[in-house]
Amino acid sequence: MSKAKPLSREIAKPLSEADRLRMQDEEPKKQSREEWRKKKELEEARKLGNAPAEVDEEGKDINPHIPQYISTVPWYVDPTQRASLKHQRQQEENQKEFSGLNEWYKRGVKTDKIATRYRKGACQNCGSMTHKKKECFERPRKIGAQFTGTKIAPDEFVQPAIKLDFDGKRDRWNGYDPDRHQEVIDEYAKIEIAKQAVKAQKLHEELITGKITETENDDDADDDDKYADKVDMPGTNFDSKRRITVRNLRIREDTAKYLRNLDPGSAYYDPKTRSMRENPYESTGKSANELNYAGDNFVRYTGDTHDMAKTQMFAWDAEGRGVDVHLQADPTRLEMLQKSFTVRKDDFKHKQRESIIDKYGGVEHLDAPARELLLAQTEDYVEYSRHGTVIKGQEKAKTKSKYIEDIYINNHTKTWGSYWKKGLWGYKCCHSTIKQSYCTGETGKTIQNSDLTMPPPSLPKKADKQLEEKQAAWQKALGIEQADKKTEEQVAQEEEDDEEKTKSLLQQHRDKIEQDKKDKKAKRKQKEKKRKSKKRRRHSSSSESSSSSSSSSESEKEEAKPSFMKQRKYDEILDDMSEEERKRKVKHALKKEKERVRQVDKELKMDERKRPYNSKRSTDVNEPTPEEMEAYMMKKKDTDDPMYGLM
């Protein structure tokens, strides 16, 4: 393929306005195959750099690598659809206008200035120059200020609306007037002139008095212009052209801080600030005073650093109390003030101490031994590791409390509060929760941890029983009556009490429940017996009336039998009939109870809005019969019963 020839820049000329109008009137023509081929060759040449880039209507080059759908102008913007990038830029009508660099709010405008007569062009109602009569907010006057010329309203001042862009809002010099800096320059110039005048007057007076000669005055005249010409010290460079001194950050003859100890675990070196605050030789055991360099912090807290800090604090306190003094401006005066203040403060403390001692006494307490002796401090060397363990030397003994320790009462081996159980404090040695109780040791622990309310009673031994039997036999043989001899019932009662004492709380609770059940059953039987006796009396009265109509033969036979046999047979028949009747009634009541429970369950499952009212139920409400109560108790579900979930 032959190399493409470079094309002339005539192809990339922007269209004139006449050509553009002519192309707008013409309809778009379909390109031939030859025109399409030439267009593609031109695009390839532009991409390879053999042809000049296309130019838009503003004369700016268009990057040939930009895709066609970006560079081509839409038909609704330009019907010619010539390549351009103007439609991709922000349009002029959409660009926001921001305030200029010299625009700012007006300062120092006097708004209280009022005119004394009406001015031409002012408001006809109030006389203000900043608005017209239609825009006036004052009450319309009967005769306006235009005709009266009095009570002229002040001119309103409206600050300009300034619109700032992103950088303008964050400009720290925004609104600064450069002309105001001339005032600062003039002020310093006046101060310099005054200094020179005072210096000249002082020199003139010294010449008159003869303190200095003219030759000495000439030598010292240029003191202010002296620089570091004669300075010859390491680490200082002098530039004669600029007449300035440059102090290097580090003297090259000194050893670098990070080379003093190459151990990675030694003092940290900050490369940004070139500082090493800790002592690099700390692990060697040498004193800081023996080293040439012991870290930056050692320099900060040695020499007159503390005194300088105290003096600065005193200067700040004095300035806060109204004394105009400064450490750098007037150090001598500050030093004298601090000394006088320290002396007066010590005198005041001494007088206050003496007055308190004279009033209350207690001089003997001031003669106590030194704190080193009281706190058992020594000069024995002990070296600790980073974790607090002793590396070298003997560890100091633990300081005991000032209170009395290791004293136990009532045979206890632990203190009160060493044991905790169920919200109660106690002794750990016997688990007793009673303060100042006697220690019972392991026996107390066993009793406290057992389920018994009290320890089991000690049973009498065989020897004790034999001894009691022998004593009883001798008393019987001698005829000695035992006045305090207990009856068999009392002995049985005591044995039962002993058995109850030996029982656990759970067993006693169960026995109590069984006894309650037996009592209820006995009461129920007694009530049933009374009810049967009443029925028996009613039945006997009715049977007497019916027995008169019976045959004489049957009555004679019955009369021939004993009376107790007649009554016994009647009671058995009556009991059989009443038992069958009761079972029938209970069965009927169970059926009604089942129906009632089923109805209640059904209503509970219903929507409460559809549930019937209780007032619409049957009003025939009577006291439940014993059979109904028995049926209810049989169907009642006891949720407290442990077997309820298994039924």
Legacy VTK file of the C-alpha trace (Angstrom):
# vtk DataFile Version 3.0
C-alpha trace
ASCII
DATASET POLYDATA
POINTS 647 float
0.000 0.000 0.000
1.414 3.354 -1.016
2.092 5.979 1.581
-0.647 8.605 1.897
0.361 12.071 0.726
0.009 14.942 3.174
-3.048 17.025 2.370
-3.176 20.783 2.396
-4.849 22.796 5.150
-7.457 24.106 2.679
-9.537 21.016 3.365
-9.793 21.941 7.061
-10.878 25.566 6.429
-13.985 26.589 8.377
-17.094 27.327 6.315
-18.144 30.865 5.696
-21.544 32.183 6.701
-22.761 32.220 3.083
-21.720 28.602 2.514
-23.440 27.635 5.744
-26.713 29.330 4.696
-26.523 27.757 1.264
-25.996 24.315 2.737
-28.926 24.802 5.086
-31.262 25.523 2.139
-30.053 22.554 0.164
-31.244 19.077 0.929
-28.682 16.557 2.144
-27.247 14.620 -0.824
-26.362 10.989 -0.816
-22.623 10.409 -1.048
-21.241 8.349 -3.880
-18.866 5.474 -3.390
-15.896 7.596 -4.480
-16.766 10.423 -2.032
-17.183 7.922 0.803
-13.791 6.378 0.025
-12.087 9.814 -0.022
-13.682 10.715 3.291
-12.376 7.547 4.952
-8.879 8.093 3.514
-8.896 11.620 4.873
-9.855 10.371 8.343
-7.057 7.778 8.293
-4.550 10.397 7.185
-5.595 12.721 9.987
-5.213 9.921 12.539
-1.731 9.102 11.217
-0.740 12.781 11.285
-0.246 13.040 7.534
-3.136 15.474 7.166
-3.851 18.571 9.243
-6.613 18.219 11.835
-10.095 19.457 11.092
-10.942 22.952 12.330
-14.263 24.001 13.826
-15.987 27.346 13.322
-13.944 28.960 16.111
-10.653 27.920 14.508
-9.810 25.243 17.070
-8.425 21.873 16.007
-10.566 18.782 16.452
-8.861 15.660 17.687
-9.188 13.075 14.879
-9.417 10.232 17.392
-12.696 11.562 18.810
-15.567 9.284 17.702
-17.916 10.519 15.035
-21.017 10.430 17.246
-19.313 12.962 19.560
-17.794 15.312 17.001
-20.795 15.398 14.638
-23.257 18.203 15.381
-26.871 17.016 15.803
-29.280 17.965 13.023
-31.442 20.083 15.348
-28.405 22.239 16.235
-26.810 22.565 12.794
-28.421 21.019 9.699
-25.041 20.883 7.941
-23.876 18.352 10.605
-20.320 19.568 10.196
-17.769 18.242 12.698
-17.459 20.534 15.692
-17.008 20.431 19.442
-18.847 23.623 20.276
-22.021 21.736 21.119
-20.073 19.687 23.682
-18.901 22.759 25.568
-21.006 24.674 28.051
-23.307 27.091 26.284
-23.057 30.780 26.980
-26.648 31.064 28.162
-26.065 28.304 30.711
-22.805 29.670 32.090
-23.039 31.197 35.566
-21.630 34.669 36.076
-19.665 35.260 39.247
-18.511 38.474 40.865
-15.134 39.845 39.956
-12.013 39.969 42.073
-12.478 43.635 43.031
-16.179 43.396 43.893
-16.972 43.273 47.585
-19.379 44.624 50.147
-19.091 48.320 50.894
-17.779 49.064 54.341
-18.111 52.128 56.509
-21.276 53.452 54.873
-23.078 55.891 57.166
-26.798 55.168 57.175
-27.756 57.751 59.822
-27.009 60.747 57.594
-30.247 62.676 56.884
-30.723 65.429 54.287
-32.151 68.796 55.381
-33.972 69.612 52.159
-35.634 67.830 49.308
-33.335 66.656 46.496
-34.302 66.361 42.899
-35.140 62.786 41.843
-35.898 61.642 45.399
-39.109 59.998 46.619
-41.988 62.486 46.566
-43.496 60.963 49.727
-40.542 60.585 52.166
-37.647 62.303 50.345
-35.271 59.297 50.210
-33.017 58.990 47.162
-32.941 55.190 47.047
-36.509 54.591 45.810
-39.461 56.221 44.051
-42.931 57.068 45.280
-44.420 53.770 44.047
-41.776 51.777 45.947
-42.059 53.747 49.205
-42.957 51.727 52.304
-43.861 54.717 54.481
-47.436 55.737 55.164
-48.615 58.123 52.431
-48.291 61.634 53.764
-51.022 64.217 53.329
-48.425 66.603 51.942
-45.329 64.881 50.673
-41.733 65.810 51.427
-41.482 67.248 47.902
-43.646 70.207 48.992
-42.907 70.455 52.718
-39.131 69.860 52.612
-39.200 68.532 56.203
-38.842 65.099 57.819
-36.686 63.805 55.014
-36.218 60.013 55.435
-32.626 58.658 55.431
-31.366 56.883 52.332
-31.473 53.109 52.511
-28.272 51.320 51.634
-28.549 47.921 49.996
-25.412 45.809 49.867
-24.625 44.360 46.440
-25.467 40.713 45.801
-22.099 39.050 45.352
-21.916 35.614 43.751
-18.714 33.712 44.469
-17.459 30.563 42.840
-15.824 27.620 44.627
-12.414 29.278 44.917
-13.866 32.662 45.794
-15.703 31.282 48.821
-12.468 29.768 50.149
-10.148 32.718 49.394
-8.666 33.912 52.694
-7.792 37.283 51.104
-11.293 37.801 49.768
-12.403 41.413 50.257
-8.909 42.614 51.142
-8.051 46.104 49.914
-4.355 46.358 48.906
-4.438 50.107 49.424
-4.836 49.573 53.160
-1.379 47.994 53.360
0.078 51.409 52.687
-1.212 52.469 56.110
0.884 49.725 57.734
3.973 50.831 55.794
3.420 54.461 56.807
3.004 53.470 60.460
6.301 51.568 60.544
8.031 54.450 58.712
6.879 56.887 61.395
8.140 54.569 64.138
11.530 54.293 62.447
11.794 58.068 62.111
10.955 58.486 65.798
13.589 55.915 66.777
16.243 57.701 64.726
15.296 61.052 66.288
15.546 59.625 69.818
18.890 58.006 68.992
20.251 61.205 67.505
19.192 63.203 70.527
20.789 60.654 72.864
24.059 60.697 70.947
24.041 64.501 70.938
23.629 64.600 74.718
26.440 62.069 75.220
28.744 64.153 72.984
27.978 67.280 74.984
28.663 65.570 78.306
31.859 64.012 76.899
30.971 60.381 77.571
31.884 59.315 74.026
34.015 60.813 71.280
33.162 61.344 67.634
35.491 58.517 66.515
33.680 56.011 68.710
30.391 57.291 67.411
31.468 56.659 63.815
32.477 53.078 64.590
29.174 52.201 66.201
26.993 54.076 63.735
26.462 51.054 61.551
25.443 48.588 64.315
22.092 47.931 62.717
23.713 46.945 59.419
26.084 44.364 60.875
25.568 40.773 59.781
27.438 37.523 60.342
30.573 38.672 58.494
32.904 37.750 61.349
30.946 34.728 62.506
33.075 31.609 62.264
31.291 28.681 63.821
30.572 25.153 62.597
27.314 24.621 60.800
26.940 28.277 59.735
27.222 29.477 56.153
27.339 33.134 55.139
26.198 34.381 51.754
27.957 37.700 51.045
25.693 38.520 48.115
22.443 38.187 50.020
24.043 39.111 53.381
22.147 36.378 55.285
23.249 33.523 57.533
22.077 29.959 57.036
22.073 27.519 59.990
22.264 23.906 58.907
19.871 21.436 60.479
22.750 19.287 61.758
26.440 19.852 62.134
28.110 17.314 59.854
30.893 16.603 62.319
28.392 15.251 64.867
27.258 11.644 64.912
23.782 11.111 63.567
21.182 10.241 66.221
20.027 7.087 64.455
23.640 5.753 64.455
24.124 5.976 68.220
22.310 2.693 68.926
21.540 0.303 66.067
19.264 -1.907 68.167
15.722 -1.800 66.654
14.229 -1.941 70.141
16.097 1.136 71.372
14.909 4.756 71.309
12.662 5.712 68.372
14.085 8.099 65.767
11.577 10.288 63.935
13.001 10.976 60.465
10.511 13.735 59.695
11.480 15.991 62.604
14.968 14.433 63.042
14.333 13.990 66.741
15.053 11.169 69.192
13.216 11.912 72.421
14.284 8.892 74.481
17.769 7.995 75.663
19.498 5.662 73.116
21.952 4.442 75.807
19.267 3.544 78.347
20.009 -0.200 78.215
23.711 0.321 79.028
22.977 1.342 82.626
25.006 4.581 82.386
23.782 7.765 83.986
22.494 10.524 81.721
25.085 12.925 83.110
27.924 10.665 81.910
26.772 10.663 78.268
27.382 13.175 75.514
23.817 12.713 74.264
20.908 11.347 76.324
17.947 12.174 74.081
16.059 15.352 73.320
13.860 15.070 76.401
16.948 15.127 78.636
17.922 18.492 77.138
14.425 19.838 77.690
14.384 19.059 81.407
17.959 20.026 82.384
19.736 23.267 83.179
17.575 26.369 83.537
14.637 24.887 81.632
12.508 24.480 84.747
13.368 27.946 85.986
12.530 29.437 82.610
9.170 27.660 82.559
8.368 28.879 86.091
9.326 32.430 85.125
7.063 32.286 82.072
4.156 31.018 84.181
4.757 33.829 86.685
4.723 36.371 83.834
1.389 35.049 82.544
-0.144 35.119 86.027
1.122 38.643 86.615
-0.280 39.823 83.290
-3.634 38.283 84.173
-3.634 40.354 87.409
-2.908 43.625 85.630
0.907 43.840 85.810
2.363 44.662 82.388
5.495 42.509 82.247
7.026 40.281 79.560
9.745 37.643 79.710
11.526 38.582 76.478
10.849 42.324 76.545
11.841 43.020 80.168
13.510 39.967 81.733
15.363 41.864 84.501
12.239 43.482 85.869
10.412 40.148 85.713
13.238 38.451 87.634
13.118 41.076 90.376
9.342 40.840 90.636
9.500 37.060 90.908
12.147 37.167 93.645
10.211 39.700 95.709
7.004 37.711 95.261
8.721 34.482 96.364
10.134 36.126 99.494
6.782 37.619 100.477
5.033 34.329 99.811
7.475 32.401 102.040
7.098 34.983 104.819
3.326 34.746 104.628
3.400 30.932 104.796
5.795 31.015 107.741
3.623 33.507 109.665
0.494 31.488 108.917
2.151 28.298 110.140
3.368 29.946 113.343
-0.074 31.373 114.072
-1.742 27.979 113.632
0.803 26.271 115.892
0.397 28.967 118.589
-3.375 28.565 118.471
-3.776 24.793 118.206
-0.343 23.371 119.160
1.124 20.159 117.706
4.815 20.945 117.421
5.666 17.374 118.388
4.080 16.065 115.196
6.375 18.195 113.064
9.443 16.450 114.462
8.513 13.122 112.839
11.247 11.075 111.113
11.977 11.512 107.429
9.628 10.095 104.808
12.398 7.795 103.566
12.419 6.047 106.924
8.642 5.954 107.206
8.135 4.466 103.754
11.060 2.022 104.097
12.865 3.385 101.063
16.465 2.390 100.408
19.148 3.050 97.819
19.366 -0.572 96.718
19.591 -0.790 92.919
16.759 -2.784 91.300
16.386 -3.056 87.527
13.040 -3.963 85.976
12.158 -5.169 82.486
9.601 -3.670 80.161
6.970 -6.072 81.535
7.657 -5.234 85.179
9.748 -8.255 86.132
12.990 -7.869 88.116
16.156 -8.248 86.001
18.816 -7.165 88.473
18.680 -6.688 92.218
16.186 -7.718 94.881
12.540 -6.771 94.589
11.213 -4.452 97.270
8.926 -6.042 99.829
5.263 -5.174 99.631
4.237 -2.374 101.955
1.652 -3.544 104.480
-1.475 -1.620 105.354
-1.641 0.639 108.381
-4.547 -1.443 109.686
-4.116 -4.591 111.834
-4.066 -7.718 109.659
-4.206 -11.520 110.094
-6.254 -11.416 113.315
-9.235 -13.827 113.327
-11.962 -14.171 115.950
-13.912 -17.162 117.302
-11.526 -19.799 115.937
-12.086 -18.665 112.317
-9.303 -18.982 109.737
-10.880 -16.625 107.184
-12.218 -13.092 107.468
-15.849 -12.042 107.338
-16.887 -11.459 103.726
-14.678 -14.161 102.222
-17.763 -16.285 101.423
-20.861 -15.385 99.387
-23.990 -17.457 98.787
-27.577 -16.516 97.869
-27.091 -12.840 98.611
-25.460 -13.365 102.002
-21.871 -12.777 103.179
-20.124 -15.220 105.474
-16.939 -17.000 106.510
-15.230 -19.196 103.918
-13.770 -21.542 106.522
-17.164 -22.838 107.766
-19.687 -21.299 105.304
-21.440 -19.582 108.206
-23.532 -16.530 107.284
-23.887 -15.278 110.884
-21.398 -12.566 111.779
-19.196 -13.119 114.851
-20.356 -16.747 115.097
-18.100 -19.572 116.316
-16.295 -21.514 113.583
-17.546 -25.096 113.040
-15.026 -26.046 110.335
-15.804 -28.802 107.842
-18.855 -29.898 109.843
-20.408 -26.502 109.304
-19.732 -26.723 105.560
-21.485 -30.124 105.432
-24.527 -28.836 107.324
-24.783 -25.648 105.263
-24.586 -27.537 101.947
-27.035 -30.341 102.971
-30.837 -30.307 102.418
-31.615 -31.003 106.115
-32.900 -28.186 108.277
-30.741 -29.360 111.182
-28.156 -32.056 111.745
-29.535 -35.563 112.582
-29.775 -36.278 116.317
-27.176 -38.558 117.770
-28.793 -41.956 118.606
-28.111 -43.498 122.066
-25.496 -46.159 122.177
-26.086 -49.756 123.386
-24.209 -49.139 126.604
-26.488 -46.212 127.437
-29.592 -48.357 126.802
-28.338 -51.167 129.060
-27.549 -48.671 131.774
-31.073 -47.242 131.623
-32.618 -50.732 131.812
-30.530 -51.636 134.900
-31.511 -48.382 136.568
-35.210 -49.070 135.931
-34.905 -52.663 137.354
-33.239 -51.399 140.552
-35.885 -48.720 141.066
-38.660 -51.320 140.607
-37.029 -53.769 143.057
-36.641 -51.061 145.667
-40.219 -49.863 145.147
-39.229 -46.351 144.123
-41.913 -44.778 141.954
-40.785 -42.563 139.167
-42.684 -39.347 139.482
-41.664 -38.133 136.104
-42.379 -41.393 134.281
-43.911 -40.777 130.918
-46.935 -42.549 129.545
-46.842 -44.658 126.464
-48.773 -42.026 124.512
-46.262 -39.324 125.415
-43.377 -41.572 124.404
-45.059 -42.344 121.075
-45.710 -38.649 120.544
-42.065 -37.818 121.248
-40.920 -40.517 118.836
-43.168 -39.056 116.152
-41.755 -35.604 116.840
-38.230 -36.990 116.551
-39.137 -38.632 113.260
-40.569 -35.340 111.983
-37.379 -33.544 112.981
-35.263 -36.015 111.071
-37.421 -35.630 107.972
-36.381 -33.193 105.257
-38.417 -30.156 104.244
-39.653 -31.887 101.085
-40.850 -34.959 103.045
-42.617 -32.767 105.611
-44.364 -30.871 102.803
-45.581 -34.096 101.209
-46.850 -35.433 104.565
-48.746 -32.224 105.121
-50.466 -32.535 101.712
-51.445 -36.159 102.470
-52.865 -35.149 105.856
-54.939 -32.355 104.268
-56.373 -34.830 101.753
-57.346 -37.230 104.547
-59.056 -34.441 106.502
-61.033 -33.335 103.447
-62.105 -36.940 102.759
-63.282 -37.396 106.357
-65.314 -34.179 106.204
-66.858 -35.255 102.892
-67.896 -38.628 104.405
-69.407 -36.918 107.414
-71.486 -34.617 105.194
-72.632 -37.570 103.089
-73.653 -39.446 106.216
-75.748 -36.534 107.437
-77.418 -36.193 104.028
-78.293 -39.903 104.003
-79.720 -39.731 107.491
-82.030 -36.896 106.419
-83.233 -38.863 103.388
-83.758 -41.888 105.577
-86.036 -39.934 107.905
-88.083 -38.593 105.000
-88.424 -42.070 103.513
-89.442 -43.588 106.839
-92.284 -41.069 107.223
-93.626 -41.857 103.722
-93.294 -45.609 104.242
-95.386 -45.432 107.438
-98.392 -44.096 105.514
-98.115 -46.735 102.786
-97.613 -49.588 105.242
-101.185 -49.179 106.675
-102.699 -50.447 103.408
-100.545 -53.594 103.368
-101.982 -56.999 104.337
-102.126 -58.044 107.936
-100.241 -61.242 107.195
-97.244 -59.429 105.869
-97.261 -57.021 108.752
-97.427 -59.856 111.215
-94.438 -61.526 109.567
-92.495 -58.333 109.639
-93.446 -57.681 113.205
-92.281 -61.164 114.131
-88.706 -60.161 113.094
-86.492 -58.211 115.460
-86.497 -54.411 115.067
-82.750 -54.121 114.411
-83.002 -56.539 111.454
-85.809 -54.512 109.861
-83.844 -51.281 110.087
-80.659 -52.850 108.657
-82.415 -54.231 105.571
-84.088 -50.875 104.895
-80.821 -48.983 105.121
-79.150 -51.304 102.607
-81.954 -50.877 100.060
-81.912 -47.112 100.571
-78.134 -46.974 100.177
-78.310 -48.988 96.945
-80.995 -46.735 95.503
-79.246 -43.515 96.526
-75.908 -44.692 95.080
-77.492 -45.548 91.719
-79.346 -42.265 91.662
-76.193 -40.312 92.511
-74.215 -42.046 89.727
-76.955 -41.237 87.257
-77.010 -37.597 88.289
-73.225 -37.357 88.125
-73.237 -38.915 84.649
-75.834 -36.394 83.517
-73.803 -33.532 85.036
-70.650 -34.774 83.252
-72.512 -34.735 79.961
-73.669 -31.142 80.577
-70.159 -30.104 81.604
-68.693 -31.562 78.396
-71.267 -29.628 76.370
-70.468 -26.422 78.255
-66.688 -26.818 77.703
-67.229 -27.528 74.024
-69.390 -24.406 73.683
-66.803 -22.257 75.466
-64.020 -23.515 73.168
-66.173 -22.813 70.160
-66.879 -19.231 71.266
-63.204 -18.598 71.988
-62.310 -19.579 68.437
-64.987 -17.246 67.016
-64.408 -13.625 66.075
-65.167 -11.418 69.055
-67.454 -9.268 66.872
-69.627 -12.321 66.093
-69.581 -13.744 69.611
-73.041 -13.650 71.336
-73.617 -11.581 74.464
-73.949 -13.206 77.868
-77.042 -11.121 78.573
-78.945 -12.959 75.814
-78.322 -16.337 77.397
-80.755 -18.120 79.660
-81.526 -16.176 82.839
-82.293 -19.406 84.673
-79.190 -19.330 86.862
-79.294 -21.464 90.015
-76.787 -22.612 92.581
-74.846 -25.650 91.287
-75.789 -29.001 92.799
-73.211 -31.283 94.465
-73.273 -33.550 91.364
-72.529 -30.572 89.079
-69.671 -29.459 91.331
-68.277 -33.008 91.284
-68.475 -33.100 87.469
-66.737 -29.697 87.262
-63.922 -30.820 89.539
-63.502 -34.027 87.495
-63.182 -32.037 84.255
-61.079 -29.218 85.704
-57.490 -29.019 84.387
-54.912 -28.356 87.047
-51.966 -26.687 85.248
-49.855 -26.814 88.430
-49.971 -30.608 88.390
-46.545 -31.956 87.236
-48.358 -34.756 85.369
-50.603 -32.302 83.517
-48.488 -32.407 80.344
-48.505 -36.218 80.255
-52.298 -36.671 80.613
LINES 1 648
647 0 1 2 3 4 5 6 7 8 9 10 11 12 13 14 15 16 17 18 19 20 21 22 23 24 25 26 27 28 29 30 31 32 33 34 35 36 37 38 39 40 41 42 43 44 45 46 47 48 49 50 51 52 53 54 55 56 57 58 59 60 61 62 63 64 65 66 67 68 69 70 71 72 73 74 75 76 77 78 79 80 81 82 83 84 85 86 87 88 89 90 91 92 93 94 95 96 97 98 99 100 101 102 103 104 105 106 107 108 109 110 111 112 113 114 115 116 117 118 119 120 121 122 123 124 125 126 127 128 129 130 131 132 133 134 135 136 137 138 139 140 141 142 143 144 145 146 147 148 149 150 151 152 153 154 155 156 157 158 159 160 161 162 163 164 165 166 167 168 169 170 171 172 173 174 175 176 177 178 179 180 181 182 183 184 185 186 187 188 189 190 191 192 193 194 195 196 197 198 199 200 201 202 203 204 205 206 207 208 209 210 211 212 213 214 215 216 217 218 219 220 221 222 223 224 225 226 227 228 229 230 231 232 233 234 235 236 237 238 239 240 241 242 243 244 245 246 247 248 249 250 251 252 253 254 255 256 257 258 259 260 261 262 263 264 265 266 267 268 269 270 271 272 273 274 275 276 277 278 279 280 281 282 283 284 285 286 287 288 289 290 291 292 293 294 295 296 297 298 299 300 301 302 303 304 305 306 307 308 309 310 311 312 313 314 315 316 317 318 319 320 321 322 323 324 325 326 327 328 329 330 331 332 333 334 335 336 337 338 339 340 341 342 343 344 345 346 347 348 349 350 351 352 353 354 355 356 357 358 359 360 361 362 363 364 365 366 367 368 369 370 371 372 373 374 375 376 377 378 379 380 381 382 383 384 385 386 387 388 389 390 391 392 393 394 395 396 397 398 399 400 401 402 403 404 405 406 407 408 409 410 411 412 413 414 415 416 417 418 419 420 421 422 423 424 425 426 427 428 429 430 431 432 433 434 435 436 437 438 439 440 441 442 443 444 445 446 447 448 449 450 451 452 453 454 455 456 457 458 459 460 461 462 463 464 465 466 467 468 469 470 471 472 473 474 475 476 477 478 479 480 481 482 483 484 485 486 487 488 489 490 491 492 493 494 495 496 497 498 499 500 501 502 503 504 505 506 507 508 509 510 511 512 513 514 515 516 517 518 519 520 521 522 523 524 525 526 527 528 529 530 531 532 533 534 535 536 537 538 539 540 541 542 543 544 545 546 547 548 549 550 551 552 553 554 555 556 557 558 559 560 561 562 563 564 565 566 567 568 569 570 571 572 573 574 575 576 577 578 579 580 581 582 583 584 585 586 587 588 589 590 591 592 593 594 595 596 597 598 599 600 601 602 603 604 605 606 607 608 609 610 611 612 613 614 615 616 617 618 619 620 621 622 623 624 625 626 627 628 629 630 631 632 633 634 635 636 637 638 639 640 641 642 643 644 645 646
